[in-house]
Amino acid sequence: MPRRKRHEKVSGYHIDRIERQARLMRIVLDEARLSLIPFKPHHDAIAEYNGATRRLLNILNDRPADWEEPHRGPMSGS
């Protein structure tokens, strides 16, 4: 059986699926973190996971790893 062709970058289809799952995981983790005492190992592990996920998604979307979306005011339009 021939090997599949390998690509340099993840396809848009897979990036969309990864982003969706990351959003769902963040919702569950944020709910769990609300019941934890801050600055304890479980709380810190969730914070590290969220940071690692943000860096991963930035790289997959061809942005710098430490990029953050600019903050917008509630009535600033788009």
Phi and psi in degrees as GROMACS dihedral restraints (atoms count N, CA, C in turn):
[ dihedral_restraints ]
;  ai    aj    ak    al  type     phi  dphi    fc
    3     4     5     6     1   -71.8    20    10
    4     5     6     7     1   149.7    20    10
    6     7     8     9     1   -75.0    20    10
    7     8     9    10     1   151.2    20    10
    9    10    11    12     1   -73.1    20    10
   10    11    12    13     1   149.5    20    10
   12    13    14    15     1   -70.5    20    10
   13    14    15    16     1   133.4    20    10
   15    16    17    18     1   -95.9    20    10
   16    17    18    19     1   147.1    20    10
   18    19    20    21     1  -118.2    20    10
   19    20    21    22     1   159.0    20    10
   21    22    23    24     1   -75.5    20    10
   22    23    24    25     1   -32.5    20    10
   24    25    26    27     1  -124.8    20    10
   25    26    27    28     1   157.5    20    10
   27    28    29    30     1   -74.4    20    10
   28    29    30    31     1   140.3    20    10
   30    31    32    33     1   -69.9    20    10
   31    32    33    34     1   157.1    20    10
   33    34    35    36     1   -58.0    20    10
   34    35    36    37     1   -37.7    20    10
   36    37    38    39     1   -59.1    20    10
   37    38    39    40     1   -48.0    20    10
   39    40    41    42     1   -70.2    20    10
   40    41    42    43     1   -35.6    20    10
   42    43    44    45     1   -62.0    20    10
   43    44    45    46     1   -43.1    20    10
   45    46    47    48     1   -59.6    20    10
   46    47    48    49     1   -43.9    20    10
   48    49    50    51     1   -65.0    20    10
   49    50    51    52     1   -41.7    20    10
   51    52    53    54     1   -63.8    20    10
   52    53    54    55     1   -45.1    20    10
   54    55    56    57     1   -61.6    20    10
   55    56    57    58     1   -40.5    20    10
   57    58    59    60     1   -62.8    20    10
   58    59    60    61     1   -47.0    20    10
   60    61    62    63     1   -65.2    20    10
   61    62    63    64     1   -37.0    20    10
   63    64    65    66     1   -64.3    20    10
   64    65    66    67     1   -40.6    20    10
   66    67    68    69     1   -62.9    20    10
   67    68    69    70     1   -43.8    20    10
   69    70    71    72     1   -63.8    20    10
   70    71    72    73     1   -41.8    20    10
   72    73    74    75     1   -65.3    20    10
   73    74    75    76     1   -39.9    20    10
   75    76    77    78     1   -62.3    20    10
   76    77    78    79     1   -39.3    20    10
   78    79    80    81     1   -60.2    20    10
   79    80    81    82     1   -47.9    20    10
   81    82    83    84     1   -65.4    20    10
   82    83    84    85     1   -43.6    20    10
   84    85    86    87     1   -66.0    20    10
   85    86    87    88     1   -39.0    20    10
   87    88    89    90     1   -64.2    20    10
   88    89    90    91     1   -39.1    20    10
   90    91    92    93     1   -62.9    20    10
   91    92    93    94     1   -43.6    20    10
   93    94    95    96     1   -66.8    20    10
   94    95    96    97     1   -39.3    20    10
   96    97    98    99     1   -65.0    20    10
   97    98    99   100     1   -28.0    20    10
   99   100   101   102     1   -61.9    20    10
  100   101   102   103     1   -25.3    20    10
  102   103   104   105     1   -93.0    20    10
  103   104   105   106     1     3.2    20    10
  105   106   107   108     1  -101.4    20    10
  106   107   108   109     1   152.6    20    10
  108   109   110   111     1   -74.9    20    10
  109   110   111   112     1   129.4    20    10
  111   112   113   114     1   -61.5    20    10
  112   113   114   115     1   151.1    20    10
  114   115   116   117     1    64.4    20    10
  115   116   117   118     1    27.9    20    10
  117   118   119   120     1  -108.6    20    10
  118   119   120   121     1   165.6    20    10
  120   121   122   123     1   -54.4    20    10
  121   122   123   124     1   -42.5    20    10
  123   124   125   126     1   -67.3    20    10
  124   125   126   127     1   -43.0    20    10
  126   127   128   129     1   -61.9    20    10
  127   128   129   130     1   -45.5    20    10
  129   130   131   132     1   -65.5    20    10
  130   131   132   133     1   -37.0    20    10
  132   133   134   135     1   -63.9    20    10
  133   134   135   136     1   -40.6    20    10
  135   136   137   138     1   -65.3    20    10
  136   137   138   139     1   -41.5    20    10
  138   139   140   141     1   -62.8    20    10
  139   140   141   142     1   -41.8    20    10
  141   142   143   144     1   -63.8    20    10
  142   143   144   145     1   -41.8    20    10
  144   145   146   147     1   -61.4    20    10
  145   146   147   148     1   -45.5    20    10
  147   148   149   150     1   -61.3    20    10
  148   149   150   151     1   -41.3    20    10
  150   151   152   153     1   -65.2    20    10
  151   152   153   154     1   -42.5    20    10
  153   154   155   156     1   -65.2    20    10
  154   155   156   157     1   -38.2    20    10
  156   157   158   159     1   -66.2    20    10
  157   158   159   160     1   -41.5    20    10
  159   160   161   162     1   -61.8    20    10
  160   161   162   163     1   -45.0    20    10
  162   163   164   165     1   -62.7    20    10
  163   164   165   166     1   -42.3    20    10
  165   166   167   168     1   -59.1    20    10
  166   167   168   169     1   -48.8    20    10
  168   169   170   171     1   -64.7    20    10
  169   170   171   172     1   -36.4    20    10
  171   172   173   174     1   -61.7    20    10
  172   173   174   175     1   -46.6    20    10
  174   175   176   177     1   -64.7    20    10
  175   176   177   178     1   -43.0    20    10
  177   178   179   180     1   -63.0    20    10
  178   179   180   181     1   -28.3    20    10
  180   181   182   183     1   -95.5    20    10
  181   182   183   184     1    18.1    20    10
  183   184   185   186     1    58.4    20    10
  184   185   186   187     1    39.2    20    10
  186   187   188   189     1  -114.3    20    10
  187   188   189   190     1   161.3    20    10
  189   190   191   192     1   -59.8    20    10
  190   191   192   193     1   147.2    20    10
  192   193   194   195     1   -58.7    20    10
  193   194   195   196     1   -33.5    20    10
  195   196   197   198     1   -95.8    20    10
  196   197   198   199     1    13.0    20    10
  198   199   200   201     1   -66.0    20    10
  199   200   201   202     1   139.8    20    10
  201   202   203   204     1  -129.3    20    10
  202   203   204   205     1   142.2    20    10
  204   205   206   207     1   -64.6    20    10
  205   206   207   208     1   135.2    20    10
  207   208   209   210     1   -61.5    20    10
  208   209   210   211     1   142.7    20    10
  210   211   212   213     1   -76.0    20    10
  211   212   213   214     1   140.3    20    10
  213   214   215   216     1  -124.1    20    10
  214   215   216   217     1   146.0    20    10
  216   217   218   219     1   -71.5    20    10
  217   218   219   220     1   159.2    20    10
  219   220   221   222     1   -63.7    20    10
  220   221   222   223     1   -26.3    20    10
  222   223   224   225     1  -114.6    20    10
  223   224   225   226     1    26.2    20    10
  225   226   227   228     1   -88.3    20    10
  226   227   228   229     1     3.7    20    10
  228   229   230   231     1    95.4    20    10
  229   230   231   232     1  -135.2    20    10
